[in-house]
Amino acid sequence: MIRPCGPAPFARVFWGAVILTSLCGIGSPGLADTEPLEGLEIRSIEIVAPADADRMTIRDTLRTREGDLYRSAAIQADIAALYGLGRFQNVSVETTRLPDGVALTYRLTLRPRVVKITFEGNPAFSDEKMLALLETQVGAPASPYLLKLDREVLLSHHMDKGYVFAEVLQTTRELPDGIEVSYTIEPGPAEASHGSGPLQRQRGDTGQRTAQGHGVRPAGRPFRSWPI
């Protein structure tokens, strides 16, 4: 199993060595198990994944092939590439020493899929409009990275439309068949546009606005430049 492992505590060298051996997946301390694998020929590659995983895509993503020489850096690159697909929650590789080389087993678990998306609060736009802005749709894997981008897209869309104080809260909930994603949206008041961009009301002063970095003086009040 390829995974990071740290040094054993100095005060408990023997038991620390036993724990370290177990964590690193070395197995029994026989010579065949502890021989370095670098440079050995890869005799077989097995993929262990759920039935609905796309095995053709998995194999096409792997750069390592049967007959190649074992290189730990190449295996780590394979793991990174599989995670990069955004479909898998866990990826690990087990190695088995053979008399004439090494066998690899890739074990993968899929991310749960999004089965429901809801919008709550007081959104300024229709559910259909906001849903069309999202990268993650119903049926897609629940990627934390893409879900974070989706929240930022919704927030940016509201601000671009003049809702400069909009707030977007995103929550997820596990269901028996997948993940529900909920967005609670409070757009706040819409700002009037002026010139080429929206006026942004400054917090703490309801009478003063700024546009493009220049002070805008309300009638009857002394001029003052307000920082953005």
N, C-alpha and C positions, 0 to 999 in steps of 0.2 A: 504494500500500500504506500503510495507516495504521499507523504504529508510532512509538515514541519515538526521537528521534535527538538526539545531543549536539553541542556545538560542535566545530569542527575545531581541531587543535593549532595554536597561534600560530606555532610555528617552521616549520611546513610548510603555509602557507596554501593554495598551489595544489593540492598533492596531497591535503591534507585536504579541500578543497572537492570534489574529484573523488570521494573516498570517501564524504563526506557525501551527495552527490547520489545515489550508488548505493544507500546504505543507506536513504534516504528514498523510494526508488522514483520519483524525479522523471523519470529518463530523460535524453534529450538536452536540451541547454540552449536549445531553441527557445522562442519566445515562447508558443506555444499550450500547451506542457507546463508552463510555470512560472506561468501565470496563476492567480490564486486561484480556488478552486472554490466558496467560500461564496456562497450565494444563487443558484447556477445550478440550473436545473430538472433533476431526475433523470429521464432518459429511459428507462432500463432497469435492471433488477436481475436478476443471474444468480446462481444458487447452485451451487457446485461442491462436491459431497460424495460420500462412498461410496454405493454402490447401496443398502445397507441402512439408510441414514439416513432418518429420517421427514421428508420435505420439507414436508409439510403443517404439522407442528409447527414447523419452522424458519420458514416464512413467517408463521405466526400469532404467533411470538415477535417478529418484526421490527416495529418501529414505523414504520420508513421505508418509504414507498410510492412507486411510480412516479408522477411528477407533482409530488411534494413538492420544495421547495427544499432544496438541499444544505446541511446543517449538520453540521460535524464533531462537535459535542457529541452530536447524535442518533445518529451512526454509532458513536461510542464507547459510547453507551448500548445500542445493538443488540448490540455485541460482548460487553458485560458480561452482557446478558440471555441470550445464547446459552451463555456459560460457566456461567451460573447453572442451566441445565438439568442440568448434571452429566454430560452425555453426550459432550462434545467435548474433545479434548486440545488442539487448536489452532484458533483462529479468526482470520482476517485478512480485510481488505477492500481490494480493489484498485480504483482509480479511473481511468477513461479519459475524457479531455477530448474532447467532441464539438463540432461546429460550433454545435449548438443546445442544449448542456447537458452532462451528465456521465452516464457509465454506471458502475454499481457491480457488482463481482464479489465475492461472499462465498465464501471458501474455508474448508472445515471438514474436520477429521480426527476420527474417533471415538476415544474412549477404548477400550482393550482391555477385553474382558469377562471377568468371573470365571467360570472353567470348573470350578474345584475348590476346596472348602473342607475343611480337615482340622484335627483336634484331637489334640494330642500331650501328653506329660507324664503327670501324674496328676490329671486333672480330677475334681472332686467331683460333677459332674453328667453326665448322658448327653449324647452328641453331639446328639441330637434336641432336648433342652432348650436347649442353648447355641445351636444353629443358629437356633432360633425367636426368640432374643433379638436376632439380628443384623439390621441394616437392609439390608446387602449380602448378597444371595442369589446362588446360581449363576445365571448368565445376565445379571446386572446389570452396568452399567459399573463399572470399578474406579476409583471416586472416592477420592482420597487423604483428602479431608475426611470422608466417610462411613466409610471404613475406620478412621480414627482414632477416630471416635465408637464404632464397634463394639468396639474394644479396650477403651475406657473403660466401655462397658456391661457387658462380661464381668467386668471388674475390680470394678465397683460391685456387680454381682450376687453375686459371691463374698463381698465384704466385708459386704454386707447380711445374708448367711446365716451370718455369724460367722467367716468365713475372713479375718480382718483383716490377715494377713500374705501374702495371695495375691499372686502375680506372674503377669502375662500378657504374653508376648512374641509379637508379631505379625511375620511375615515374608511377603514376596511373591516369587514366582518366575515368570519368563516361560516359558510353554509355546508350542509352535507355534500353538495355536489360541486362546491367551488367557493369563490370569493365574491362578496357584494361590495361595491365601491360606492360611497355616498359623498356628495358634495353639498355642503351647506354654504349658501352664498348670501351675503348682505352687501348690496352694491353701494348703499349710502346715496346721498343726493348727487344728481348729475350736475356738472359744472357747465356754465355757458361758455361757448367758444368765442375767441376774440383773435382776429388776425389769422395767423397760420397755425396756431396751436391753442389747446384748452387753457383756460385760466386755472391756476392751482391755488385754492384757498389755503392760507397758512393756518396751522393749528394754533389755537390760543388767541386769534384775532379774527373775529367773524366779519370785520369791515374792511380788511386789507387783502388784496390779491396781488399776485405777481404773474407776469407773462413774459416768457423768454428772458428772465433775469432782470427786468427793469421794473422799478417801482411804479404802481398805478395809483394815483392819488384820488380817493373819494372826494366828492364835492364837500366843501366846508371843513376839511381837515387839513392840517399842515402836512407838507410833503415829507415823506420819509422813505428811504430805500430799505427794503426788507430782504434779508438773505434768502436764497433758495434752500 
